[in-house]
């Protein structure tokens, strides 16, 4: 029963991550609108971690696509 719950949690987290990613890359809601300035208060923390997160995003992309198809 715990294994089923853990698999469901992982699936839900992956699907939620996919929805957030799609929302951020959407041209109507993302940072692509001219003149939209999005304040980034955590840039000092985020900038050193960005290469590692980008690498993980690239690796996890196939998992997110699989979750969207399921």
Predicted model as a PDB file, atoms N, CA, C, CB and O in Angstrom, pLDDT in the B-factor column:
MODEL        1                                                                  
ATOM      1  N   UNK A   1       0.820  -1.182   0.000  1.00 85.00           N  
ATOM      2  CA  UNK A   1       0.000   0.000   0.000  1.00 85.00           C  
ATOM      3  C   UNK A   1       0.874   1.261   0.000  1.00 85.00           C  
ATOM      4  CB  UNK A   1      -0.938  -0.010   1.205  1.00 85.00           C  
ATOM      5  O   UNK A   1       0.546   2.256  -0.647  1.00 85.00           O  
ATOM      6  N   UNK A   2       1.989   1.204   0.734  1.00 88.00           N  
ATOM      7  CA  UNK A   2       2.890   2.352   0.771  1.00 88.00           C  
ATOM      8  C   UNK A   2       3.528   2.606  -0.588  1.00 88.00           C  
ATOM      9  CB  UNK A   2       3.971   2.139   1.821  1.00 88.00           C  
ATOM     10  O   UNK A   2       3.740   3.754  -0.981  1.00 88.00           O  
ATOM     11  N   UNK A   3       3.830   1.536  -1.295  1.00 88.00           N  
ATOM     12  CA  UNK A   3       4.453   1.685  -2.614  1.00 88.00           C  
ATOM     13  C   UNK A   3       3.479   2.361  -3.573  1.00 88.00           C  
ATOM     14  CB  UNK A   3       4.896   0.307  -3.174  1.00 88.00           C  
ATOM     15  O   UNK A   3       3.873   3.234  -4.347  1.00 88.00           O  
ATOM     16  N   UNK A   4       2.229   1.967  -3.523  1.00 90.00           N  
ATOM     17  CA  UNK A   4       1.224   2.583  -4.399  1.00 90.00           C  
ATOM     18  C   UNK A   4       1.069   4.060  -4.059  1.00 90.00           C  
ATOM     19  CB  UNK A   4      -0.139   1.856  -4.271  1.00 90.00           C  
ATOM     20  O   UNK A   4       0.961   4.899  -4.954  1.00 90.00           O  
ATOM     21  N   UNK A   5       1.059   4.377  -2.773  1.00 89.00           N  
ATOM     22  CA  UNK A   5       0.965   5.773  -2.359  1.00 89.00           C  
ATOM     23  C   UNK A   5       2.168   6.584  -2.804  1.00 89.00           C  
ATOM     24  CB  UNK A   5       0.819   5.861  -0.861  1.00 89.00           C  
ATOM     25  O   UNK A   5       2.020   7.726  -3.239  1.00 89.00           O  
ATOM     26  N   UNK A   6       3.359   6.005  -2.699  1.00 90.00           N  
ATOM     27  CA  UNK A   6       4.574   6.706  -3.116  1.00 90.00           C  
ATOM     28  C   UNK A   6       4.587   6.930  -4.628  1.00 90.00           C  
ATOM     29  CB  UNK A   6       5.820   5.915  -2.690  1.00 90.00           C  
ATOM     30  O   UNK A   6       4.958   8.007  -5.095  1.00 90.00           O  
ATOM     31  N   UNK A   7       4.185   5.924  -5.384  1.00 91.00           N  
ATOM     32  CA  UNK A   7       4.122   6.072  -6.841  1.00 91.00           C  
ATOM     33  C   UNK A   7       3.098   7.137  -7.220  1.00 91.00           C  
ATOM     34  CB  UNK A   7       3.768   4.725  -7.513  1.00 91.00           C  
ATOM     35  O   UNK A   7       3.342   7.930  -8.129  1.00 91.00           O  
ATOM     36  N   UNK A   8       1.968   7.165  -6.541  1.00 91.00           N  
ATOM     37  CA  UNK A   8       0.957   8.191  -6.805  1.00 91.00           C  
ATOM     38  C   UNK A   8       1.467   9.576  -6.476  1.00 91.00           C  
ATOM     39  CB  UNK A   8      -0.302   7.911  -6.011  1.00 91.00           C  
ATOM     40  O   UNK A   8       1.187  10.528  -7.205  1.00 91.00           O  
ATOM     41  N   UNK A   9       2.216   9.708  -5.384  1.00 92.00           N  
ATOM     42  CA  UNK A   9       2.785  10.998  -5.010  1.00 92.00           C  
ATOM     43  C   UNK A   9       3.796  11.474  -6.042  1.00 92.00           C  
ATOM     44  CB  UNK A   9       3.441  10.911  -3.636  1.00 92.00           C  
ATOM     45  O   UNK A   9       3.804  12.647  -6.416  1.00 92.00           O  
ATOM     46  N   UNK A  10       4.641  10.572  -6.498  1.00 92.00           N  
ATOM     47  CA  UNK A  10       5.623  10.938  -7.521  1.00 92.00           C  
ATOM     48  C   UNK A  10       4.919  11.344  -8.810  1.00 92.00           C  
ATOM     49  CB  UNK A  10       6.593   9.769  -7.787  1.00 92.00           C  
ATOM     50  O   UNK A  10       5.307  12.321  -9.451  1.00 92.00           O  
ATOM     51  N   UNK A  11       3.896  10.604  -9.187  1.00 93.00           N  
ATOM     52  CA  UNK A  11       3.155  10.938 -10.404  1.00 93.00           C  
ATOM     53  C   UNK A  11       2.485  12.303 -10.277  1.00 93.00           C  
ATOM     54  CB  UNK A  11       2.103   9.860 -10.704  1.00 93.00           C  
ATOM     55  O   UNK A  11       2.523  13.105 -11.210  1.00 93.00           O  
ATOM     56  N   UNK A  12       1.872  12.568  -9.127  1.00 93.00           N  
ATOM     57  CA  UNK A  12       1.203  13.857  -8.923  1.00 93.00           C  
ATOM     58  C   UNK A  12       2.208  15.001  -8.943  1.00 93.00           C  
ATOM     59  CB  UNK A  12       0.431  13.859  -7.597  1.00 93.00           C  
ATOM     60  O   UNK A  12       1.937  16.050  -9.528  1.00 93.00           O  
ATOM     61  N   UNK A  13       3.360  14.814  -8.313  1.00 92.00           N  
ATOM     62  CA  UNK A  13       4.374  15.859  -8.299  1.00 92.00           C  
ATOM     63  C   UNK A  13       4.913  16.114  -9.707  1.00 92.00           C  
ATOM     64  CB  UNK A  13       5.518  15.480  -7.352  1.00 92.00           C  
ATOM     65  O   UNK A  13       5.157  17.261 -10.082  1.00 92.00           O  
ATOM     66  N   UNK A  14       5.096  15.052 -10.479  1.00 92.00           N  
ATOM     67  CA  UNK A  14       5.590  15.204 -11.846  1.00 92.00           C  
ATOM     68  C   UNK A  14       4.557  15.912 -12.719  1.00 92.00           C  
ATOM     69  CB  UNK A  14       5.943  13.832 -12.447  1.00 92.00           C  
ATOM     70  O   UNK A  14       4.907  16.793 -13.505  1.00 92.00           O  
ATOM     71  N   UNK A  15       3.302  15.534 -12.586  1.00 92.00           N  
ATOM     72  CA  UNK A  15       2.252  16.182 -13.370  1.00 92.00           C  
ATOM     73  C   UNK A  15       2.116  17.653 -12.986  1.00 92.00           C  
ATOM     74  CB  UNK A  15       0.911  15.457 -13.174  1.00 92.00           C  
ATOM     75  O   UNK A  15       1.930  18.503 -13.857  1.00 92.00           O  
ATOM     76  N   UNK A  16       2.207  17.963 -11.695  1.00 91.00           N  
ATOM     77  CA  UNK A  16       2.142  19.350 -11.259  1.00 91.00           C  
ATOM     78  C   UNK A  16       3.329  20.140 -11.792  1.00 91.00           C  
ATOM     79  CB  UNK A  16       2.094  19.430  -9.733  1.00 91.00           C  
ATOM     80  O   UNK A  16       3.177  21.288 -12.209  1.00 91.00           O  
ATOM     81  N   UNK A  17       4.502  19.534 -11.779  1.00 89.00           N  
ATOM     82  CA  UNK A  17       5.685  20.188 -12.338  1.00 89.00           C  
ATOM     83  C   UNK A  17       5.515  20.469 -13.818  1.00 89.00           C  
ATOM     84  CB  UNK A  17       6.921  19.333 -12.115  1.00 89.00           C  
ATOM     85  O   UNK A  17       5.937  21.518 -14.305  1.00 89.00           O  
ATOM     86  N   UNK A  18       4.904  19.545 -14.534  1.00 89.00           N  
ATOM     87  CA  UNK A  18       4.658  19.752 -15.963  1.00 89.00           C  
ATOM     88  C   UNK A  18       3.695  20.908 -16.193  1.00 89.00           C  
ATOM     89  CB  UNK A  18       4.104  18.475 -16.601  1.00 89.00           C  
ATOM     90  O   UNK A  18       3.891  21.705 -17.110  1.00 89.00           O  
ATOM     91  N   UNK A  19       2.662  21.006 -15.372  1.00 87.00           N  
ATOM     92  CA  UNK A  19       1.709  22.106 -15.515  1.00 87.00           C  
ATOM     93  C   UNK A  19       2.364  23.455 -15.226  1.00 87.00           C  
ATOM     94  CB  UNK A  19       0.516  21.896 -14.583  1.00 87.00           C  
ATOM     95  O   UNK A  19       2.113  24.433 -15.930  1.00 87.00           O  
ATOM     96  N   UNK A  20       3.195  23.507 -14.200  1.00 84.00           N  
ATOM     97  CA  UNK A  20       3.898  24.755 -13.873  1.00 84.00           C  
ATOM     98  C   UNK A  20       4.847  25.125 -15.002  1.00 84.00           C  
ATOM     99  CB  UNK A  20       4.676  24.620 -12.538  1.00 84.00           C  
ATOM    100  O   UNK A  20       4.937  26.292 -15.381  1.00 84.00           O  
ATOM    101  N   UNK A  21       5.558  24.136 -15.543  1.00 84.00           N  
ATOM    102  CA  UNK A  21       6.482  24.392 -16.645  1.00 84.00           C  
ATOM    103  C   UNK A  21       5.739  24.923 -17.875  1.00 84.00           C  
ATOM    104  CB  UNK A  21       7.252  23.110 -17.004  1.00 84.00           C  
ATOM    105  O   UNK A  21       6.197  25.870 -18.514  1.00 84.00           O  
ATOM    106  N   UNK A  22       4.608  24.325 -18.204  1.00 83.00           N  
ATOM    107  CA  UNK A  22       3.819  24.794 -19.342  1.00 83.00           C  
ATOM    108  C   UNK A  22       3.307  26.210 -19.108  1.00 83.00           C  
ATOM    109  CB  UNK A  22       2.645  23.848 -19.602  1.00 83.00           C  
ATOM    110  O   UNK A  22       3.280  27.018 -20.037  1.00 83.00           O  
ATOM    111  N   UNK A  23       2.905  26.517 -17.890  1.00 78.00           N  
ATOM    112  CA  UNK A  23       2.412  27.860 -17.575  1.00 78.00           C  
ATOM    113  C   UNK A  23       3.529  28.892 -17.712  1.00 78.00           C  
ATOM    114  CB  UNK A  23       1.825  27.899 -16.151  1.00 78.00           C  
ATOM    115  O   UNK A  23       3.299  29.994 -18.210  1.00 78.00           O  
ATOM    116  N   UNK A  24       4.729  28.543 -17.276  1.00 74.00           N  
ATOM    117  CA  UNK A  24       5.854  29.473 -17.350  1.00 74.00           C  
ATOM    118  C   UNK A  24       6.318  29.695 -18.784  1.00 74.00           C  
ATOM    119  CB  UNK A  24       7.010  28.962 -16.512  1.00 74.00           C  
ATOM    120  O   UNK A  24       6.788  30.783 -19.117  1.00 74.00           O  
ATOM    121  N   UNK A  25       6.194  28.693 -19.628  1.00 76.00           N  
ATOM    122  CA  UNK A  25       6.650  28.841 -21.009  1.00 76.00           C  
ATOM    123  C   UNK A  25       5.557  29.357 -21.939  1.00 76.00           C  
ATOM    124  CB  UNK A  25       7.164  27.520 -21.522  1.00 76.00           C  
ATOM    125  O   UNK A  25       5.812  29.601 -23.119  1.00 76.00           O  
ATOM    126  N   UNK A  26       4.352  29.523 -21.422  1.00 75.00           N  
ATOM    127  CA  UNK A  26       3.247  30.056 -22.218  1.00 75.00           C  
ATOM    128  C   UNK A  26       3.505  31.519 -22.530  1.00 75.00           C  
ATOM    129  CB  UNK A  26       1.899  29.889 -21.479  1.00 75.00           C  
ATOM    130  O   UNK A  26       3.880  32.286 -21.644  1.00 75.00           O  
ATOM    131  N   UNK A  27       3.308  31.911 -23.780  1.00 70.00           N  
ATOM    132  CA  UNK A  27       3.606  33.286 -24.182  1.00 70.00           C  
ATOM    133  C   UNK A  27       2.631  34.291 -23.590  1.00 70.00           C  
ATOM    134  CB  UNK A  27       3.591  33.398 -25.686  1.00 70.00           C  
ATOM    135  O   UNK A  27       2.931  35.485 -23.569  1.00 70.00           O  
ATOM    136  N   UNK A  28       1.483  33.854 -23.113  1.00 72.00           N  
ATOM    137  CA  UNK A  28       0.533  34.788 -22.527  1.00 72.00           C  
ATOM    138  C   UNK A  28       0.756  34.985 -21.032  1.00 72.00           C  
ATOM    139  CB  UNK A  28      -0.873  34.309 -22.771  1.00 72.00           C  
ATOM    140  O   UNK A  28       0.318  35.992 -20.475  1.00 72.00           O  
ATOM    141  N   UNK A  29       1.421  34.054 -20.381  1.00 65.00           N  
ATOM    142  CA  UNK A  29       1.618  34.156 -18.942  1.00 65.00           C  
ATOM    143  C   UNK A  29       3.082  34.253 -18.549  1.00 65.00           C  
ATOM    144  CB  UNK A  29       0.996  32.978 -18.262  1.00 65.00           C  
ATOM    145  O   UNK A  29       3.391  34.678 -17.435  1.00 65.00           O  
ATOM    146  N   UNK A  30       3.980  33.874 -19.427  1.00 61.00           N  
ATOM    147  CA  UNK A  30       5.400  33.860 -19.097  1.00 61.00           C  
ATOM    148  C   UNK A  30       6.025  35.243 -19.187  1.00 61.00           C  
ATOM    149  CB  UNK A  30       6.134  32.909 -20.011  1.00 61.00           C  
ATOM    150  O   UNK A  30       5.318  36.245 -19.296  1.00 61.00           O  
ATOM    151  N   UNK A  31       7.336  35.296 -19.142  1.00 62.00           N  
ATOM    152  CA  UNK A  31       8.051  36.573 -19.146  1.00 62.00           C  
ATOM    153  C   UNK A  31       8.222  37.168 -20.545  1.00 62.00           C  
ATOM    154  CB  UNK A  31       9.405  36.395 -18.512  1.00 62.00           C  
ATOM    155  O   UNK A  31       9.094  38.014 -20.742  1.00 62.00           O  
ATOM    156  N   UNK A  32       7.423  36.751 -21.506  1.00 64.00           N  
ATOM    157  CA  UNK A  32       7.630  37.163 -22.880  1.00 64.00           C  
ATOM    158  C   UNK A  32       6.863  38.425 -23.261  1.00 64.00           C  
ATOM    159  CB  UNK A  32       7.243  36.054 -23.792  1.00 64.00           C  
ATOM    160  O   UNK A  32       7.113  38.995 -24.323  1.00 64.00           O  
ATOM    161  N   UNK A  33       5.944  38.867 -22.426  1.00 66.00           N  
ATOM    162  CA  UNK A  33       5.160  40.047 -22.748  1.00 66.00           C  
ATOM    163  C   UNK A  33       6.042  41.277 -22.610  1.00 66.00           C  
ATOM    164  CB  UNK A  33       3.912  40.154 -21.836  1.00 66.00           C  
ATOM    165  O   UNK A  33       6.723  41.453 -21.600  1.00 66.00           O  
ATOM    166  N   UNK A  34       6.027  42.114 -23.617  1.00 65.00           N  
ATOM    167  CA  UNK A  34       6.888  43.292 -23.629  1.00 65.00           C  
ATOM    168  C   UNK A  34       6.522  44.228 -22.480  1.00 65.00           C  
ATOM    169  CB  UNK A  34       6.781  44.030 -24.978  1.00 65.00           C  
ATOM    170  O   UNK A  34       5.351  44.544 -22.271  1.00 65.00           O  
ATOM    171  N   UNK A  35       7.513  44.653 -21.761  1.00 66.00           N  
ATOM    172  CA  UNK A  35       7.308  45.577 -20.659  1.00 66.00           C  
ATOM    173  C   UNK A  35       7.011  44.924 -19.327  1.00 66.00           C  
ATOM    174  CB  UNK A  35       6.216  46.488 -20.991  1.00 66.00           C  
ATOM    175  O   UNK A  35       6.956  45.610 -18.306  1.00 66.00           O  
ATOM    176  N   UNK A  36       6.818  43.621 -19.311  1.00 66.00           N  
ATOM    177  CA  UNK A  36       6.534  42.941 -18.045  1.00 66.00           C  
ATOM    178  C   UNK A  36       7.846  42.725 -17.292  1.00 66.00           C  
ATOM    179  CB  UNK A  36       5.804  41.578 -18.289  1.00 66.00           C  
ATOM    180  O   UNK A  36       8.773  42.084 -17.786  1.00 66.00           O  
ATOM    181  N   UNK A  37       7.891  43.267 -16.114  1.00 64.00           N  
ATOM    182  CA  UNK A  37       9.067  43.104 -15.268  1.00 64.00           C  
ATOM    183  C   UNK A  37       8.668  42.229 -14.087  1.00 64.00           C  
ATOM    184  CB  UNK A  37       9.632  44.491 -14.787  1.00 64.00           C  
ATOM    185  O   UNK A  37       7.741  42.544 -13.341  1.00 64.00           O  
ATOM    186  N   UNK A  38       9.379  41.140 -13.939  1.00 66.00           N  
ATOM    187  CA  UNK A  38       9.090  40.239 -12.838  1.00 66.00           C  
ATOM    188  C   UNK A  38      10.207  40.363 -11.804  1.00 66.00           C  
ATOM    189  CB  UNK A  38       8.944  38.768 -13.337  1.00 66.00           C  
ATOM    190  O   UNK A  38      11.352  40.006 -12.081  1.00 66.00           O  
ATOM    191  N   UNK A  39       9.884  40.860 -10.637  1.00 63.00           N  
ATOM    192  CA  UNK A  39      10.927  41.000  -9.613  1.00 63.00           C  
ATOM    193  C   UNK A  39      11.412  39.638  -9.140  1.00 63.00           C  
ATOM    194  CB  UNK A  39      10.406  41.814  -8.420  1.00 63.00           C  
ATOM    195  O   UNK A  39      10.621  38.723  -8.912  1.00 63.00           O  
ATOM    196  N   UNK A  40      12.685  39.526  -9.002  1.00 68.00           N  
ATOM    197  CA  UNK A  40      13.296  38.278  -8.547  1.00 68.00           C  
ATOM    198  C   UNK A  40      14.050  38.559  -7.251  1.00 68.00           C  
ATOM    199  CB  UNK A  40      14.253  37.680  -9.637  1.00 68.00           C  
ATOM    200  O   UNK A  40      15.192  39.018  -7.266  1.00 68.00           O  
ATOM    201  N   UNK A  41      13.396  38.278  -6.143  1.00 70.00           N  
ATOM    202  CA  UNK A  41      14.001  38.560  -4.845  1.00 70.00           C  
ATOM    203  C   UNK A  41      15.043  37.518  -4.453  1.00 70.00           C  
ATOM    204  CB  UNK A  41      12.929  38.634  -3.779  1.00 70.00           C  
ATOM    205  O   UNK A  41      15.909  37.794  -3.624  1.00 70.00           O  
ATOM    206  N   UNK A  42      14.971  36.333  -5.036  1.00 69.00           N  
ATOM    207  CA  UNK A  42      15.880  35.262  -4.644  1.00 69.00           C  
ATOM    208  C   UNK A  42      16.970  35.008  -5.682  1.00 69.00           C  
ATOM    209  CB  UNK A  42      15.101  33.993  -4.405  1.00 69.00           C  
ATOM    210  O   UNK A  42      17.519  33.908  -5.743  1.00 69.00           O  
ATOM    211  N   UNK A  43      17.287  36.010  -6.494  1.00 70.00           N  
ATOM    212  CA  UNK A  43      18.304  35.828  -7.530  1.00 70.00           C  
ATOM    213  C   UNK A  43      19.661  35.457  -6.956  1.00 70.00           C  
ATOM    214  CB  UNK A  43      18.432  37.086  -8.353  1.00 70.00           C  
ATOM    215  O   UNK A  43      20.388  34.672  -7.565  1.00 70.00           O  
ATOM    216  N   UNK A  44      20.018  35.996  -5.809  1.00 72.00           N  
ATOM    217  CA  UNK A  44      21.329  35.689  -5.230  1.00 72.00           C  
ATOM    218  C   UNK A  44      21.441  34.212  -4.860  1.00 72.00           C  
ATOM    219  CB  UNK A  44      21.581  36.559  -3.993  1.00 72.00           C  
ATOM    220  O   UNK A  44      22.539  33.654  -4.851  1.00 72.00           O  
ATOM    221  N   UNK A  45      20.312  33.580  -4.555  1.00 73.00           N  
ATOM    222  CA  UNK A  45      20.326  32.149  -4.248  1.00 73.00           C  
ATOM    223  C   UNK A  45      20.158  31.330  -5.519  1.00 73.00           C  
ATOM    224  CB  UNK A  45      19.220  31.798  -3.239  1.00 73.00           C  
ATOM    225  O   UNK A  45      20.800  30.294  -5.686  1.00 73.00           O  
ATOM    226  N   UNK A  46      19.292  31.796  -6.417  1.00 71.00           N  
ATOM    227  CA  UNK A  46      18.929  31.019  -7.598  1.00 71.00           C  
ATOM    228  C   UNK A  46      20.042  30.978  -8.647  1.00 71.00           C  
ATOM    229  CB  UNK A  46      17.675  31.588  -8.215  1.00 71.00           C  
ATOM    230  O   UNK A  46      20.272  29.930  -9.251  1.00 71.00           O  
ATOM    231  N   UNK A  47      20.735  32.092  -8.875  1.00 75.00           N  
ATOM    232  CA  UNK A  47      21.719  32.157  -9.958  1.00 75.00           C  
ATOM    233  C   UNK A  47      22.833  31.115  -9.848  1.00 75.00           C  
ATOM    234  CB  UNK A  47      22.330  33.523  -9.993  1.00 75.00           C  
ATOM    235  O   UNK A  47      23.182  30.517 -10.865  1.00 75.00           O  
ATOM    236  N   UNK A  48      23.410  30.866  -8.668  1.00 81.00           N  
ATOM    237  CA  UNK A  48      24.431  29.799  -8.610  1.00 81.00           C  
ATOM    238  C   UNK A  48      23.868  28.403  -8.864  1.00 81.00           C  
ATOM    239  CB  UNK A  48      25.111  29.816  -7.258  1.00 81.00           C  
ATOM    240  O   UNK A  48      24.595  27.516  -9.310  1.00 81.00           O  
ATOM    241  N   UNK A  49      22.577  28.199  -8.585  1.00 77.00           N  
ATOM    242  CA  UNK A  49      21.969  26.883  -8.765  1.00 77.00           C  
ATOM    243  C   UNK A  49      21.407  26.664 -10.159  1.00 77.00           C  
ATOM    244  CB  UNK A  49      20.881  26.689  -7.760  1.00 77.00           C  
ATOM    245  O   UNK A  49      21.060  25.537 -10.511  1.00 77.00           O  
ATOM    246  N   UNK A  50      21.310  27.722 -10.963  1.00 80.00           N  
ATOM    247  CA  UNK A  50      20.659  27.634 -12.263  1.00 80.00           C  
ATOM    248  C   UNK A  50      21.270  26.580 -13.198  1.00 80.00           C  
ATOM    249  CB  UNK A  50      20.709  28.971 -12.928  1.00 80.00           C  
ATOM    250  O   UNK A  50      20.508  25.830 -13.808  1.00 80.00           O  
ATOM    251  N   UNK A  51      22.602  26.478 -13.346  1.00 82.00           N  
ATOM    252  CA  UNK A  51      23.127  25.437 -14.257  1.00 82.00           C  
ATOM    253  C   UNK A  51      22.741  24.028 -13.827  1.00 82.00           C  
ATOM    254  CB  UNK A  51      24.643  25.533 -14.340  1.00 82.00           C  
ATOM    255  O   UNK A  51      22.429  23.187 -14.670  1.00 82.00           O  
ATOM    256  N   UNK A  52      22.759  23.762 -12.523  1.00 82.00           N  
ATOM    257  CA  UNK A  52      22.402  22.435 -12.042  1.00 82.00           C  
ATOM    258  C   UNK A  52      20.918  22.159 -12.281  1.00 82.00           C  
ATOM    259  CB  UNK A  52      22.739  22.296 -10.550  1.00 82.00           C  
ATOM    260  O   UNK A  52      20.556  21.056 -12.691  1.00 82.00           O  
ATOM    261  N   UNK A  53      20.071  23.129 -12.034  1.00 78.00           N  
ATOM    262  CA  UNK A  53      18.632  22.959 -12.234  1.00 78.00           C  
ATOM    263  C   UNK A  53      18.322  22.796 -13.720  1.00 78.00           C  
ATOM    264  CB  UNK A  53      17.854  24.160 -11.649  1.00 78.00           C  
ATOM    265  O   UNK A  53      17.481  21.973 -14.084  1.00 78.00           O  
ATOM    266  N   UNK A  54      18.983  23.564 -14.583  1.00 80.00           N  
ATOM    267  CA  UNK A  54      18.769  23.410 -16.024  1.00 80.00           C  
ATOM    268  C   UNK A  54      19.155  22.020 -16.494  1.00 80.00           C  
ATOM    269  CB  UNK A  54      19.563  24.456 -16.796  1.00 80.00           C  
ATOM    270  O   UNK A  54      18.480  21.435 -17.341  1.00 80.00           O  
ATOM    271  N   UNK A  55      20.240  21.490 -15.946  1.00 80.00           N  
ATOM    272  CA  UNK A  55      20.664  20.138 -16.308  1.00 80.00           C  
ATOM    273  C   UNK A  55      19.632  19.115 -15.848  1.00 80.00           C  
ATOM    274  CB  UNK A  55      22.040  19.819 -15.696  1.00 80.00           C  
ATOM    275  O   UNK A  55      19.299  18.192 -16.591  1.00 80.00           O  
ATOM    276  N   UNK A  56      19.122  19.273 -14.623  1.00 78.00           N  
ATOM    277  CA  UNK A  56      18.101  18.350 -14.127  1.00 78.00           C  
ATOM    278  C   UNK A  56      16.807  18.466 -14.926  1.00 78.00           C  
ATOM    279  CB  UNK A  56      17.824  18.612 -12.649  1.00 78.00           C  
ATOM    280  O   UNK A  56      16.140  17.461 -15.171  1.00 78.00           O  
ATOM    281  N   UNK A  57      16.446  19.685 -15.336  1.00 77.00           N  
ATOM    282  CA  UNK A  57      15.254  19.868 -16.164  1.00 77.00           C  
ATOM    283  C   UNK A  57      15.400  19.134 -17.485  1.00 77.00           C  
ATOM    284  CB  UNK A  57      14.994  21.358 -16.414  1.00 77.00           C  
ATOM    285  O   UNK A  57      14.447  18.529 -17.976  1.00 77.00           O  
ATOM    286  N   UNK A  58      16.606  19.190 -18.066  1.00 75.00           N  
ATOM    287  CA  UNK A  58      16.835  18.497 -19.327  1.00 75.00           C  
ATOM    288  C   UNK A  58      16.710  16.989 -19.135  1.00 75.00           C  
ATOM    289  CB  UNK A  58      18.219  18.852 -19.894  1.00 75.00           C  
ATOM    290  O   UNK A  58      16.133  16.299 -19.975  1.00 75.00           O  
ATOM    291  N   UNK A  59      17.249  16.479 -18.036  1.00 75.00           N  
ATOM    292  CA  UNK A  59      17.200  15.043 -17.778  1.00 75.00           C  
ATOM    293  C   UNK A  59      15.777  14.576 -17.453  1.00 75.00           C  
ATOM    294  CB  UNK A  59      18.144  14.685 -16.630  1.00 75.00           C  
ATOM    295  O   UNK A  59      15.383  13.477 -17.841  1.00 75.00           O  
ATOM    296  N   UNK A  60      15.010  15.405 -16.744  1.00 77.00           N  
ATOM    297  CA  UNK A  60      13.679  15.001 -16.306  1.00 77.00           C  
ATOM    298  C   UNK A  60      12.599  15.266 -17.341  1.00 77.00           C  
ATOM    299  CB  UNK A  60      13.330  15.707 -15.037  1.00 77.00           C  
ATOM    300  O   UNK A  60      11.437  14.923 -17.119  1.00 77.00           O  
ATOM    301  N   UNK A  61      12.957  15.867 -18.465  1.00 79.00           N  
ATOM    302  CA  UNK A  61      11.959  16.227 -19.463  1.00 79.00           C  
ATOM    303  C   UNK A  61      11.201  15.006 -19.982  1.00 79.00           C  
ATOM    304  CB  UNK A  61      12.622  16.952 -20.618  1.00 79.00           C  
ATOM    305  O   UNK A  61       9.986  15.071 -20.169  1.00 79.00           O  
ATOM    306  N   UNK A  62      11.887  13.914 -20.213  1.00 75.00           N  
ATOM    307  CA  UNK A  62      11.231  12.710 -20.731  1.00 75.00           C  
ATOM    308  C   UNK A  62      10.247  12.148 -19.701  1.00 75.00           C  
ATOM    309  CB  UNK A  62      12.283  11.639 -21.107  1.00 75.00           C  
ATOM    310  O   UNK A  62       9.195  11.629 -20.073  1.00 75.00           O  
ATOM    311  N   UNK A  63      10.577  12.245 -18.422  1.00 78.00           N  
ATOM    312  CA  UNK A  63       9.685  11.747 -17.381  1.00 78.00           C  
ATOM    313  C   UNK A  63       8.414  12.592 -17.345  1.00 78.00           C  
ATOM    314  CB  UNK A  63      10.390  11.760 -16.000  1.00 78.00           C  
ATOM    315  O   UNK A  63       7.315  12.062 -17.179  1.00 78.00           O  
ATOM    316  N   UNK A  64       8.564  13.894 -17.501  1.00 76.00           N  
ATOM    317  CA  UNK A  64       7.400  14.785 -17.487  1.00 76.00           C  
ATOM    318  C   UNK A  64       6.515  14.480 -18.689  1.00 76.00           C  
ATOM    319  CB  UNK A  64       7.838  16.278 -17.496  1.00 76.00           C  
ATOM    320  O   UNK A  64       5.292  14.426 -18.556  1.00 76.00           O  
ATOM    321  N   UNK A  65       7.109  14.282 -19.850  1.00 77.00           N  
ATOM    322  CA  UNK A  65       6.305  13.960 -21.034  1.00 77.00           C  
ATOM    323  C   UNK A  65       5.565  12.638 -20.836  1.00 77.00           C  
ATOM    324  CB  UNK A  65       7.199  13.889 -22.295  1.00 77.00           C  
ATOM    325  O   UNK A  65       4.403  12.519 -21.226  1.00 77.00           O  
ATOM    326  N   UNK A  66       6.212  11.659 -20.244  1.00 77.00           N  
ATOM    327  CA  UNK A  66       5.565  10.371 -19.993  1.00 77.00           C  
ATOM    328  C   UNK A  66       4.400  10.532 -19.033  1.00 77.00           C  
ATOM    329  CB  UNK A  66       6.571   9.361 -19.435  1.00 77.00           C  
ATOM    330  O   UNK A  66       3.357   9.903 -19.214  1.00 77.00           O  
ATOM    331  N   UNK A  67       4.562  11.362 -18.019  1.00 77.00           N  
ATOM    332  CA  UNK A  67       3.471  11.592 -17.064  1.00 77.00           C  
ATOM    333  C   UNK A  67       2.302  12.291 -17.739  1.00 77.00           C  
ATOM    334  CB  UNK A  67       3.962  12.425 -15.869  1.00 77.00           C  
ATOM    335  O   UNK A  67       1.147  12.026 -17.404  1.00 77.00           O  
ATOM    336  N   UNK A  68       2.584  13.177 -18.680  1.00 76.00           N  
ATOM    337  CA  UNK A  68       1.497  13.861 -19.383  1.00 76.00           C  
ATOM    338  C   UNK A  68       0.706  12.906 -20.276  1.00 76.00           C  
ATOM    339  CB  UNK A  68       2.054  15.007 -20.219  1.00 76.00           C  
ATOM    340  O   UNK A  68      -0.496  13.086 -20.471  1.00 76.00           O  
ATOM    341  N   UNK A  69       1.373  11.908 -20.810  1.00 79.00           N  
ATOM    342  CA  UNK A  69       0.695  10.950 -21.686  1.00 79.00           C  
ATOM    343  C   UNK A  69      -0.143   9.955 -20.906  1.00 79.00           C  
ATOM    344  CB  UNK A  69       1.707  10.207 -22.531  1.00 79.00           C  
ATOM    345  O   UNK A  69      -1.106   9.399 -21.436  1.00 79.00           O  
ATOM    346  N   UNK A  70       0.213   9.727 -19.655  1.00 67.00           N  
ATOM    347  CA  UNK A  70      -0.492   8.701 -18.863  1.00 67.00           C  
ATOM    348  C   UNK A  70      -1.846   9.166 -18.404  1.00 67.00           C  
ATOM    349  CB  UNK A  70       0.329   8.303 -17.661  1.00 67.00           C  
ATOM    350  O   UNK A  70      -2.559   8.421 -17.731  1.00 67.00           O  
TER     351      UNK A  70                                                      
ENDMDL                                                                          
END                                                                             
